[in-house]
Amino acid sequence: MATPTQVPTKVPQEPDPFYYDYDTVQTVGMTLATILFLLGILIIISKKVKCRKADSGSESPTCKSCKSELPSSAPGGGGV
């Protein structure tokens, strides 16, 4: 118990470790979500355009290069 003649000492306040700047967290989260969403769409579209089969039966050179990368599509019914 403090008497009127004693001056109470002030303890330095530490910052609260559970304080969050929610505006910054929301902005960074939405930015990352947008970037990842657009990157996913870009990857999906690039794979469809690269190896899309033509309806007329003639294949484009890009489809031949995609098929040549697969080991099961080698001439002779091939495996490895």
C-alpha positions as CSV (number, residue, x, y, z in Angstrom):
1,M,0.0,0.0,0.0
2,A,1.4,3.4,-1.0
3,T,1.5,6.2,1.4
4,P,0.9,9.8,0.2
5,T,4.7,10.5,0.4
6,Q,5.7,7.8,-2.0
7,V,5.5,8.2,-5.8
8,P,4.4,5.1,-7.6
9,T,6.9,3.8,-10.1
10,K,5.6,3.5,-13.7
11,V,6.3,0.2,-15.4
12,P,7.0,0.5,-19.1
13,Q,4.1,-0.9,-21.1
14,E,4.9,-3.6,-23.5
15,P,3.0,-3.8,-26.8
16,D,0.1,-6.2,-26.8
17,P,1.3,-9.3,-28.8
18,F,-2.3,-10.0,-29.9
19,Y,-2.9,-6.8,-31.6
20,Y,-3.5,-7.1,-35.4
21,D,-3.9,-4.4,-38.0
22,Y,-6.9,-6.0,-39.7
23,D,-6.9,-3.6,-42.6
24,T,-3.4,-4.6,-43.6
25,V,-4.1,-8.3,-43.1
26,Q,-7.3,-8.0,-45.2
27,T,-5.5,-6.1,-48.0
28,V,-2.5,-8.5,-48.2
29,G,-4.9,-11.5,-48.1
30,M,-7.1,-10.3,-50.9
31,T,-4.0,-9.3,-53.0
32,L,-2.5,-12.8,-52.6
33,A,-5.8,-14.5,-53.3
34,T,-6.3,-12.5,-56.5
35,I,-2.7,-13.2,-57.7
36,L,-3.1,-16.9,-57.0
37,F,-6.5,-17.1,-58.6
38,L,-5.3,-15.4,-61.8
39,L,-2.2,-17.6,-61.9
40,G,-4.4,-20.7,-61.6
41,I,-6.6,-19.5,-64.4
42,L,-3.5,-18.7,-66.6
43,I,-2.1,-22.2,-66.0
44,I,-5.4,-23.9,-66.9
45,I,-5.8,-21.8,-70.0
46,S,-2.2,-22.3,-71.1
47,K,-2.5,-26.1,-70.9
48,K,-5.8,-26.1,-72.8
49,V,-4.4,-23.9,-75.6
50,K,-1.1,-25.8,-75.9
51,C,-2.6,-29.3,-76.3
52,R,-6.0,-28.7,-77.7
53,K,-7.1,-31.2,-80.4
54,A,-8.4,-29.8,-83.7
55,D,-11.9,-30.8,-84.7
56,S,-10.9,-31.4,-88.3
57,G,-8.7,-34.4,-87.5
58,S,-5.4,-32.6,-88.4
59,E,-3.3,-31.9,-85.4
60,S,-1.3,-28.8,-84.8
61,P,2.5,-29.0,-84.3
62,T,2.0,-28.1,-80.6
63,C,-0.2,-31.2,-80.1
64,K,2.4,-33.4,-81.7
65,S,5.1,-32.0,-79.4
66,C,2.8,-32.6,-76.4
67,K,2.2,-36.2,-77.4
68,S,5.9,-36.9,-78.0
69,E,6.6,-36.0,-74.4
70,L,4.5,-38.9,-73.1
71,P,6.3,-42.2,-72.9
72,S,3.1,-44.3,-73.7
73,S,2.6,-42.5,-77.0
74,A,5.9,-43.6,-78.5
75,P,5.8,-45.5,-81.8
76,G,5.3,-49.2,-81.4
77,G,2.9,-48.9,-78.5
78,G,5.9,-48.1,-76.3
79,G,6.5,-48.0,-72.7
80,V,9.9,-47.0,-71.5
